[in-house]
Amino acid sequence: GAVVSQHPSWVICKSGTSVKIECRSLDFQATTMFWYRQFPKQSLMLMATSNEGSKATYEQGVEKDKFLINHASLTLSTLTVTSAHPEDSSFYICSAPAGGPRDEQYFGPGTRLTVL
Amino acid sequence: QKEVEQNSGPLSVPEGAIASLNCTYSDRGSQSFFWYRQYSGKSPELIMFIYSNGDKEDGRFTAQLNKASQYVSLLIRDSQPSDSATYLCAARRSGAGSYQLTFGKGTKLSVIP
């Protein structure tokens, strides 16, 4: 299957700092990428849809000013958690449709964020 | 409200048995269906997708789709302890640019050696 990478794989930061997470499609181009958040033992929650060349679309209840998304190129989307707080500690995962027969989506390995 | 429903489990099966995972969806506009496997602490991994009524087989995995009943299932034959994971069912509408998936909450499978 297609390969999606994320960086960093884990990050620990102090409360109030900002953290940037990168999502890259390594062997295909992605005009759309998705950002999810998953708390322990809970299901995936879609946060936003990242669109190359235009603004991201945020799901209801997700603060766009707190979770900044930039889809800088056809292979890179970034999620910046601004002024992070302990309640933002979670597993952040991106995905991208790889243009297969059914545009099946492939997930990155995820980034575990811990805010102290 | 588009929903995908799964039994949260845990579903326990003995090694070598067939594990049957079920999923129903409410949006009749859904055209493509995906099964992902997620190990604890890891991101989801695509196992199979199906979009035509009937069965689709890939190795030990068989996906089944019944659009009239709005029902999708995944069968795992000769279950192995390494199959123990949470299995996520997802549905997608058709249409250009319609990539967004609706996920179920997942079924936790435990294969007992």
Interface residues (C-beta under 8 A of the other chain):
Chain A: G1 T32 F34 S43 L44 L46 T49 F91 I93 P97 R102 D103 E104 Q105 Y106 F107 G108 P109 G110
Chain B: S32 F34 Y36 G41 K42 S43 P44 E45 L46 F49 Y51 L88 R92 G97 Y99 Q100 L101 F103 G104 K105 G106
